[in-house]
Amino acid sequence: MTSLMDSLEGVSSEKRESTNPQEEEGKKQQHQQVKRFCSIRYAMAIMIHCCNLIIFTQISSLSIAIVAMVNHTSQSNQSNVSSEGYPGATPDTAVPVYEWSPEIQGLLLSATRYGALISTVPSGYFAGVLGGKKIAGFSMLICSILNLLIPLAADYGLPYLFVIRIVQGLLQGMNFSALSAFWPKWAPPLERTQLSTIGVTLGSFIAILGGGFLCASPGWPSIFYIYGGIGCVYCIIWFSLAYDDPINHPLISDSEKEYITSSMTEQANAPSWSLPFKAMIKTMALWAILVGNVCRFWLISNLTTSLPTLLDNMFDFNFKKNGSLSALPLITSWVSMTLGGYIADFLLSKKILRLITVRKLFTFLGMFFPSLFTVLIPYVDSTTAIVFLILASSMSALCFSGFIINPLDIAPRYASFLMSLETGFMLISGLVSPVITGYFISQDATGWKNVFFLSSAINLLGMVFYLIFGQTNIQDWAREHRITHF
């Protein structure tokens, strides 16, 4: 172990020496000459995050709307009971309600992940070849139009609604992959983290918070009409002002263009796409990351996707309170993720802890305490349960400073591929967990208790697996010398 830690320190010191001398002075001068916040690259970052936010808002809308869409008083195993004239409409809002079983609700909530699982990796390839602007723009436009059709599809029948949700998932995967293609061209290495870490959590926050109020007054169909309409309007802005790279942007200054392009020359080492699959499969450090992602996302999927239904079933909250409380963990998670990144960087920059220690520390904090809080939820009152839910979601975000970014440590040359692999494994977990949750809560009154126990146990399993097998040293198959022989 001591020799391993010494080698890790040697590698990290070599990296520091290679980047410190004259290049740091040049970068500081360029940072002084080129403004950050009043710059085209920051304007592009805002546009990218807005596109990401809109897509995720549309995908997340059903999580809160389904509470108002389902007739809980006469719930049965029938797939859909809706007819012309809306016989199940509530008297205060005059909107339709449906008799969907918990299993059907779980399938509807997870349907988008089936599509995203198929499209994420191929879309990343095509975005690299064709550019991200068109793929992101057209996927957002089609997804927005489909969002407008969800109330009509729900009234026509479940098959139509399932098709729309799956296609929206395909478009979501395309959009996310296309947007990721912008960062290597627009975000300088020293600004890449701060430019690329916002959209998804805030999209869910807005969808659930706003959805709670919309369910209460105009009715649940307004959620899909408003968010779909915003997406259609934003497509006009996107196609008018977004550009694939700074070289072709008509409004960027010469100094900013030079700053961005010169900073990218340091990243000229393109990864080899003849991937060493056999070596990857044999690497336990990689499996530690993938297993950790599957187990963590199982818990997070239940805390976020199923939270509105949980608050309605267990605590009988109204739409406004449901939406507000369901949205609160998302914003606190974003704060926790941001603070965790700063603390992790501080511990590393001050040499207080080694890299492997930081990764495992934040993994432990981000998985042990959420599991503990989740197990305790069934045994406390409603107020304390809400506090535990918020704490569990918030602390889980600390994993972004742990194993989630670990691919950058063990295989920087293949980090983009490994991170897409992470996403694929998370989506598989997200597909299974809502279905299992729907099965448990349909059984008896202790269904949610079983959901919490299972989710906590799986989350702890991922934590233990990573603490045992997680590494931060660059793997042999990812080293530079393997590529130079070709």
C-alpha positions in Angstrom: 0.0 0.0 0.0 2.8 2.5 0.9 4.5 1.9 -2.5 1.2 2.4 -4.2 0.6 5.7 -2.4 4.1 6.8 -3.2 3.6 6.1 -6.9 0.4 8.0 -6.8 2.1 11.0 -5.3 4.8 10.7 -7.9 2.3 10.7 -10.7 0.5 13.7 -9.3 3.7 15.6 -8.7 4.8 15.0 -12.3 1.4 16.4 -13.5 1.9 19.5 -11.4 5.4 20.1 -12.6 4.3 19.7 -16.3 1.6 22.3 -16.0 3.0 24.9 -13.6 6.0 26.8 -15.0 5.5 29.1 -18.0 2.1 27.9 -19.1 0.5 29.0 -15.9 1.8 32.5 -16.3 0.5 32.6 -19.8 -2.9 31.4 -18.7 -3.1 34.0 -16.0 -2.4 36.7 -18.5 -5.0 35.4 -20.8 -7.5 35.3 -18.0 -6.8 38.9 -17.2 -7.3 40.0 -20.8 -10.4 38.0 -21.6 -13.5 38.6 -19.5 -15.4 35.6 -18.1 -19.0 36.6 -17.3 -19.5 39.1 -20.1 -18.2 36.7 -22.7 -19.6 34.7 -25.6 -18.5 31.4 -24.0 -20.5 32.1 -20.9 -23.5 33.1 -23.0 -23.2 29.8 -24.8 -22.9 28.0 -21.5 -26.2 29.7 -20.4 -27.9 28.7 -23.6 -26.7 25.1 -23.3 -27.9 24.9 -19.7 -31.3 26.4 -20.7 -31.6 23.7 -23.4 -30.7 21.0 -20.9 -33.0 22.5 -18.3 -36.0 22.6 -20.7 -35.5 19.0 -21.8 -35.2 17.7 -18.3 -38.2 19.8 -17.1 -40.3 18.1 -19.8 -39.1 14.7 -18.9 -39.6 15.3 -15.1 -43.1 16.8 -15.5 -44.9 13.4 -15.2 -43.3 12.8 -11.8 -45.5 15.5 -10.2 -48.4 15.4 -12.6 -49.1 11.7 -12.1 -50.2 12.5 -8.5 -53.1 14.5 -9.9 -53.7 12.2 -12.9 -54.4 9.1 -10.9 -57.7 8.5 -9.0 -56.3 7.2 -5.7 -59.7 6.6 -4.1 -60.8 3.9 -6.6 -57.4 2.6 -7.8 -57.6 -0.7 -9.4 -55.5 -2.9 -11.7 -57.2 -1.6 -14.8 -54.8 0.0 -17.2 -56.8 3.1 -18.1 -60.3 4.2 -17.3 -60.8 7.5 -19.2 -63.6 8.3 -21.6 -65.0 11.2 -23.5 -66.5 13.8 -21.1 -63.9 12.9 -18.4 -66.2 11.0 -16.0 -63.4 10.8 -13.4 -62.7 14.5 -13.5 -62.3 16.2 -10.2 -65.0 18.8 -9.4 -62.6 21.7 -8.6 -60.3 21.5 -11.7 -62.5 19.6 -14.2 -59.6 17.7 -15.6 -59.5 13.9 -16.2 -58.1 11.4 -13.8 -57.2 7.8 -14.5 -57.2 4.5 -12.6 -53.6 3.4 -13.1 -52.2 0.7 -10.8 -48.9 1.5 -9.1 -47.1 -0.9 -11.5 -48.4 1.1 -14.5 -47.3 4.3 -12.8 -43.8 2.9 -12.3 -43.6 1.9 -16.0 -44.7 5.3 -17.1 -42.2 7.1 -15.0 -39.3 4.9 -16.2 -40.4 4.7 -19.9 -38.1 7.6 -20.9 -35.1 5.7 -19.7 -35.7 2.9 -22.2 -35.3 5.4 -25.0 -32.4 7.2 -23.5 -30.6 3.9 -23.0 -30.8 3.3 -26.7 -29.8 6.7 -28.0 -27.2 8.1 -25.6 -24.0 6.4 -27.0 -24.8 6.6 -30.7 -25.9 10.2 -30.5 -22.6 11.1 -28.8 -20.8 9.7 -31.9 -22.9 11.6 -34.4 -22.7 14.8 -32.4 -19.0 14.6 -32.6 -19.2 14.2 -36.4 -22.0 16.5 -37.3 -21.8 19.0 -34.4 -24.2 19.3 -31.5 -26.3 22.3 -32.6 -28.7 20.6 -35.0 -29.0 17.4 -33.0 -29.7 19.3 -29.8 -32.1 21.7 -31.5 -34.2 19.2 -33.4 -34.4 16.8 -30.5 -35.6 19.6 -28.2 -38.2 20.7 -30.8 -39.7 17.3 -31.3 -39.6 16.6 -27.6 -41.5 19.8 -26.9 -44.1 19.0 -29.5 -44.6 15.6 -28.0 -44.9 17.2 -24.5 -47.9 19.2 -25.8 -49.5 15.9 -26.9 -49.2 14.1 -23.6 -52.7 15.1 -22.2 -54.3 13.9 -25.5 -52.3 10.7 -25.5 -53.3 10.0 -21.9 -57.0 10.3 -22.8 -56.7 8.1 -25.9 -55.1 5.3 -23.9 -51.9 4.0 -22.2 -50.3 2.6 -25.4 -50.1 6.1 -26.9 -48.8 7.6 -23.7 -46.1 4.9 -23.5 -45.0 5.5 -27.0 -44.6 9.3 -26.4 -42.6 8.7 -23.2 -40.3 6.3 -24.9 -39.7 8.6 -27.9 -39.1 11.5 -25.5 -36.5 9.3 -23.8 -34.8 8.8 -27.2 -34.8 12.5 -27.8 -33.5 13.2 -24.2 -30.5 10.9 -24.8 -29.8 12.6 -28.1 -30.0 16.0 -26.5 -27.8 15.2 -23.6 -25.2 13.7 -25.8 -25.3 16.5 -28.3 -24.9 19.1 -25.5 -21.9 17.4 -24.2 -20.2 17.8 -27.5 -20.1 21.6 -26.9 -17.9 21.6 -23.9 -14.6 20.4 -25.5 -14.9 23.2 -28.1 -16.3 26.0 -25.9 -15.0 25.4 -22.3 -11.3 26.0 -21.6 -9.8 23.4 -19.4 -9.5 25.7 -16.4 -13.2 26.7 -16.7 -14.7 23.4 -17.7 -16.0 22.4 -14.3 -17.8 25.6 -13.5 -19.3 25.9 -17.0 -20.7 22.4 -17.2 -22.3 21.5 -13.9 -25.8 23.1 -13.5 -28.7 22.0 -15.8 -30.1 18.6 -14.8 -30.8 19.2 -11.1 -32.3 22.7 -11.7 -34.5 21.3 -14.5 -36.1 18.8 -12.1 -36.4 21.5 -9.4 -38.3 23.8 -11.7 -40.5 21.0 -13.1 -41.6 19.7 -9.7 -41.9 23.1 -7.9 -43.9 24.7 -10.8 -45.8 21.5 -11.4 -47.2 21.4 -7.9 -48.8 24.9 -8.3 -50.0 24.2 -11.9 -51.7 20.9 -10.7 -53.6 22.9 -8.1 -55.1 25.7 -10.1 -55.3 25.2 -13.9 -54.9 21.4 -13.6 -52.3 18.9 -14.5 -52.6 19.3 -18.4 -51.2 22.8 -18.0 -47.8 21.4 -16.9 -47.3 19.8 -20.3 -48.7 22.7 -22.3 -46.6 25.3 -20.6 -43.3 23.4 -20.5 -43.8 22.1 -24.1 -44.6 25.6 -25.3 -41.5 27.1 -23.7 -39.4 24.5 -25.4 -40.9 25.3 -28.8 -40.2 29.0 -28.4 -36.7 28.4 -27.1 -35.9 26.4 -30.3 -36.1 29.7 -32.2 -33.5 31.3 -29.9 -31.3 28.2 -30.1 -31.1 27.9 -33.9 -30.5 31.7 -34.1 -27.8 32.1 -31.6 -26.1 28.7 -30.9 -22.9 27.7 -32.7 -20.9 24.5 -32.6 -17.6 26.2 -32.0 -16.1 29.6 -31.3 -14.4 29.8 -34.7 -17.6 30.2 -36.6 -19.4 32.5 -34.0 -20.0 35.9 -35.6 -20.1 37.9 -32.3 -17.0 36.5 -30.5 -14.0 38.8 -30.1 -10.7 37.9 -31.5 -9.1 37.8 -28.1 -11.7 35.4 -26.7 -11.5 33.2 -29.8 -7.7 33.1 -29.4 -7.9 32.3 -25.7 -10.3 29.4 -26.3 -8.6 27.9 -29.3 -5.1 28.2 -27.7 -6.2 26.6 -24.5 -7.5 23.6 -26.5 -4.2 22.9 -28.1 -3.0 21.5 -24.8 -5.6 18.8 -25.2 -4.4 17.7 -28.7 -4.0 14.1 -27.5 -7.2 12.6 -28.9 -8.2 9.3 -27.4 -7.9 6.1 -29.5 -11.3 4.7 -30.3 -9.9 1.2 -30.7 -10.9 0.7 -27.1 -9.1 -2.0 -25.0 -12.3 -3.8 -24.0 -10.7 -6.9 -22.7 -8.5 -4.9 -20.3 -11.4 -2.8 -19.2 -13.6 -5.8 -18.4 -10.8 -7.2 -16.2 -10.3 -3.9 -14.3 -12.0 -4.0 -10.8 -11.4 -0.3 -10.4 -13.8 0.3 -13.4 -16.3 -2.1 -12.0 -16.2 -0.3 -8.7 -17.3 2.8 -10.4 -20.1 1.1 -12.4 -21.5 -0.8 -9.5 -21.4 2.3 -7.4 -23.4 4.2 -10.0 -26.0 1.5 -10.3 -26.5 1.2 -6.5 -26.5 5.0 -5.9 -29.0 5.7 -8.7 -31.3 3.0 -7.5 -31.7 5.0 -4.3 -31.8 8.4 -5.9 -34.3 7.2 -8.5 -36.7 6.3 -5.7 -36.0 9.5 -3.8 -36.7 11.8 -6.8 -38.9 10.0 -9.3 -41.2 8.4 -6.7 -41.0 11.2 -4.1 -44.3 13.0 -5.2 -46.2 9.7 -5.1 -44.6 8.9 -1.7 -45.7 12.2 -0.2 -49.2 11.7 -1.5 -49.6 8.1 -0.4 -47.9 8.3 3.0 -48.6 11.8 4.2 -51.6 12.9 2.0 -50.1 16.3 1.0 -51.9 18.6 -1.4 -50.4 19.4 -4.8 -48.8 22.7 -3.8 -47.1 21.3 -0.7 -46.2 18.1 -2.6 -44.5 20.1 -5.4 -42.6 22.4 -3.0 -41.4 19.6 -0.8 -40.5 17.3 -3.8 -38.5 20.2 -5.4 -36.6 21.1 -2.2 -34.2 18.1 -2.2 -33.1 19.0 -5.8 -31.9 22.5 -5.0 -30.2 21.4 -1.8 -28.5 18.6 -3.8 -27.2 21.2 -6.2 -25.8 23.2 -3.3 -24.3 20.1 -1.7 -22.7 19.1 -5.0 -21.1 22.5 -5.5 -19.8 22.8 -2.0 -18.5 19.2 -2.1 -16.5 20.0 -5.2 -14.9 23.1 -3.5 -14.1 21.1 -0.4 -12.6 18.2 -2.3 -10.4 20.5 -4.4 -9.3 22.4 -1.2 -8.3 19.1 0.5 -6.3 18.1 -2.6 -4.7 21.5 -3.3 -3.6 21.9 0.3 -2.3 18.3 0.3 -4.4 17.5 3.4 -5.6 14.2 1.9 -4.5 12.0 -0.9 -6.6 11.6 -4.0 -7.7 8.1 -3.2 -8.6 9.2 0.3 -10.7 12.1 -1.0 -12.6 9.9 -3.5 -13.4 7.2 -0.9 -14.2 9.8 1.8 -16.8 11.5 -0.3 -18.2 8.2 -1.6 -18.6 7.1 2.0 -20.3 10.3 3.1 -22.5 10.3 -0.1 -23.7 6.7 0.4 -23.7 5.8 4.0 -25.7 8.7 5.5 -28.3 8.7 2.7 -28.9 4.9 3.4 -29.1 5.7 7.1 -31.7 8.5 6.7 -33.7 6.4 4.2 -34.0 3.5 6.6 -35.3 5.7 9.4 -38.0 7.4 7.3 -40.9 4.9 8.1 -40.3 5.3 11.8 -40.6 9.0 12.2 -43.3 11.6 11.9 -44.0 13.4 8.6 -41.9 16.5 9.3 -38.9 14.5 10.3 -39.4 12.2 7.3 -39.2 15.2 5.0 -36.0 16.4 6.7 -34.5 12.9 6.2 -35.5 12.8 2.6 -33.9 16.2 2.0 -30.7 15.2 3.8 -30.5 11.8 2.0 -30.8 13.5 -1.4 -28.4 16.3 -0.5 -25.7 14.1 0.9 -25.9 11.7 -2.0 -24.7 14.5 -4.3 -21.3 14.3 -2.5 -20.6 11.3 -4.7 -19.9 13.7 -7.5 -16.7 14.4 -5.7 -16.2 10.7 -5.1 -16.6 7.8 -7.6 -18.7 9.6 -10.2 -15.7 11.6 -11.5 -13.3 8.7 -10.8 -13.0 7.8 -14.6 -11.0 11.0 -15.0 -8.5 9.6 -12.5 -8.1 6.0 -13.7 -8.4 6.5 -17.5 -8.3 10.2 -18.6 -7.8 9.2 -22.2 -11.0 7.2 -22.3 -13.0 9.4 -19.8 -15.7 10.3 -22.2 -16.4 6.7 -23.1 -16.4 5.5 -19.5 -18.7 8.3 -18.4 -21.2 7.3 -21.1 -20.9 3.8 -19.8 -21.7 5.1 -16.4 -24.8 6.8 -17.8 -25.9 3.6 -19.4 -25.5 1.6 -16.2 -27.4 4.3 -14.3 -30.2 4.2 -16.8 -30.5 0.4 -16.4 -30.8 0.9 -12.6 -33.4 3.7 -13.2 -35.4 1.4 -15.4 -35.7 -1.4 -12.8 -36.1 0.5 -9.6 -39.4 2.3 -10.3 -41.0 -1.0 -11.4 -39.9 -2.7 -8.2 -41.1 0.3 -6.2 -44.5 0.0 -7.9 -44.7 -3.7 -7.1 -43.9 -3.2 -3.4 -46.3 -0.3 -2.8 -49.2 -2.2 -4.4 -48.9 -5.1 -2.0 -49.8 -3.7 1.4 -49.4 -0.7 3.8 -45.8 -1.7 4.5 -44.8 -1.4 0.8 -42.9 1.9 1.2 -41.0 0.5 4.2 -39.8 -2.4 2.0 -38.8 0.1 -0.7 -36.7 2.1 1.7 -35.0 -1.0 3.2 -34.1 -2.4 -0.3 -32.9 0.9 -1.6 -30.7 1.5 1.4 -29.2 -2.0 1.3 -28.4 -1.7 -2.4 -26.8 1.7 -1.9 -24.6 0.3 0.9 -23.6 -2.6 -1.3 -22.3 -0.1 -3.9 -20.4 1.8 -1.2 -18.7 -1.2 0.2 -17.8 -2.5 -3.3 -16.2 0.9 -4.2 -14.3 1.2 -0.9 -12.7 -2.2 -1.5 -11.9 -2.0 -5.2 -11.8 1.7 -6.0 -8.5 3.2 -7.3 -7.2 6.5 -8.5 -4.0 5.4 -10.3 -4.0 5.5 -14.1 -4.6 2.0 -15.4 -2.0 0.4 -17.6 -4.4 0.1 -20.6 -5.1 3.8 -20.4 -1.5 5.0 -20.4 0.0 7.0 -23.2 2.7 4.5 -24.1 0.2 1.9 -25.3 -1.0 4.3 -28.0 2.4 5.4 -29.3 3.3 1.9 -30.4 0.7 2.1 -33.2 
